[in-house]
Amino acid sequence: MLNFYKKFLHSCSSKRQPSIFIYTEYRDLLRTKIYYHGLSRIKFIELDMYFNSYLTIRKRFPYSKGYRIISQDASKDGYRPDFIVYKHIRYGNTSYYKKVIIEVKSVSKVTRSHIRQINWYSKNHSGKHSFIIGKYLIIPSFTNISSVRHLIFKSGIKVIRLRGFRR
């Protein structure tokens, strides 16, 4: 099922409009599957935030300006942020990549480990010809970040709050 969702997000990156009906059916199927596995009532899961996160990211990094979005990047073993936005730049005989690391969290409180995780992703995705130009943390509007606000500021992480998600 996760492969279906990856294909869906990949289809969103093309120029044609994605089918929201398929996403809704898949989300409801996931909720039902999780519910029947014995978990209590769920308001939303992190997967619910991916579609809105994708749309928000696409507005900030448009396809027309050369930005591409990879969801759940599996190109490096173990280093899998939720989204990577990259732009390929050719300068003379060399090629460079500008990358943005984006992590989606559906928690009520952001902790130090979440910030460490984003910094770890950015460290491992940067290299000789690839540069990290931004780090984003996408969270629901009710999430508390007061305990790690100084770490977020120090690390240069931009926080995006999504409205419409309840506890």
N, C-alpha and C positions, 0 to 999 in steps of 0.2 A: 504493500500500500504506500509506503514511503516513496518508492520509485515513481508511482503515479503522481504524487504531490510534487516531486522534483521535476517531472516532465511538465506538469502544469505551470510551475514557476518559470521553467525554461520557455514555454510557449508565450508567457507574458512578455518576455524580452523581445519577441519579434514585433513587427510593426502592426500586425493585426490585433484586434481587440480580443482579450481573453474571455472565456465563457464563465461567468460568475455562477451560473446554475450548477456546473460541474463542481466547482469549489464548494458550494453550499452542500451539495449531496455528500461530498467527501468529508467535510467537516462534521456533518450530522452522523455519518457512519463512524467516524473516529470517536465521537462522544458516546455513541451507543456502545461501541466496542469497549471503551474504557469503563463505562457504567456497568456493563455486564461482567467485567472482570473483578467486581467486588469493591470498587472505590465508591466513596460517597458522592453526593451530588456535586457536580462541577459547574461553575459559572462559565469559565473559559479555560482553554489551555494555550500554551505558547504557540501552537500551530495556528490557532485562530488569529494571532497577531501578524503572521507572516504576510498575508495578502495586503493588509493595510500598511505594513512596513515596506513592502515592495513598492507600493504606489507612492509613498512618501519619499523613498529613496530615488525613485525614477524622476520625481519632480525636481529634486535637488541636483541630480546628475543625469541630464537628458541624453538620450540615444543620439540625437542630432549633433551633439558636441563630442561624440566619440567615446562615451562612457558605456561600458558593458557591465552587466551584473551577473555574478555567479552565486547561486544559492547553495548553502552547505558545501563549501569548497572542499573537495576530497583530493586535490592535487598533491597535497603534502600529508603524509601519514601522521595522524594525531592532531594536526593543527587545522581545525575545522570551525571557523567562525560561521555564523548564520548566513551572512552575506559578505561578498567581497565585490567592490566596485573597482574596475581598473580601466585605465586608458593607455593605449599603446602609442608611444612617441618614437619617431625615428629622427635621429640627429646624426647626419653624416653616415658613417658606416655602422654605427651602433644603434641598438634599440633599447628603449627604456620603458618601464611600466610605472605609472603612478597608481597607487592602490589606496583604497579606503576600507578599513576594517569595520564591520557593523555587527554588533551582537544584540540579539533580542532576548529580553528576560521578562518573565511573567511572575515576578515575585512581589511581595508586599514591602520588602526592605532590601536595598542594595547593600551588599557587604564588601569587605576588603577582597575576598576571594574573587568576586565578579570583576573588580577593577584589575586585579592581578591577571586574571584570565585574558582580558582584552589586551593588556600590555604584553603578555606572553605571545598572543597571536601576532601582534604587530612586530614584535622582535623577530619571530620566526618566519614571517612572510616578507620581511625586508631583506635586501641583498645588494649585490654589486650593481645590478641593473634594474632593481625595483625599489621604489621609494614609497614609504607610507606618508600620505599627505593628510590623512585624517582618521580619527577613531570616533565612532558613534555608539552610543548605548540607547537602545529603544526600549522604553518601559511604559506600562500603563500609567494613567494620570494620577492614580492614588498611591503610587510607590513612594516610600520614604527614602530620601537620599541624604538626610541631614548628617548622619554619622560618617559618611565618606565624601562629603562635599569638597573638602580640602584635597583629597586624593584625586578626585575627578578633575579639579582645577589644575593640580600639579601635573597630571598625566596628559592634559590637553584633550580630554574626552568631551565630546559634545553630547548632551542628553536630549533626546526627543521623547516627548510624552504623547502617547496616543490616547485620545478621548474615546469614550464609548465602551470601555471595558470596566466591569464591576468586580468586586471581590467575590 
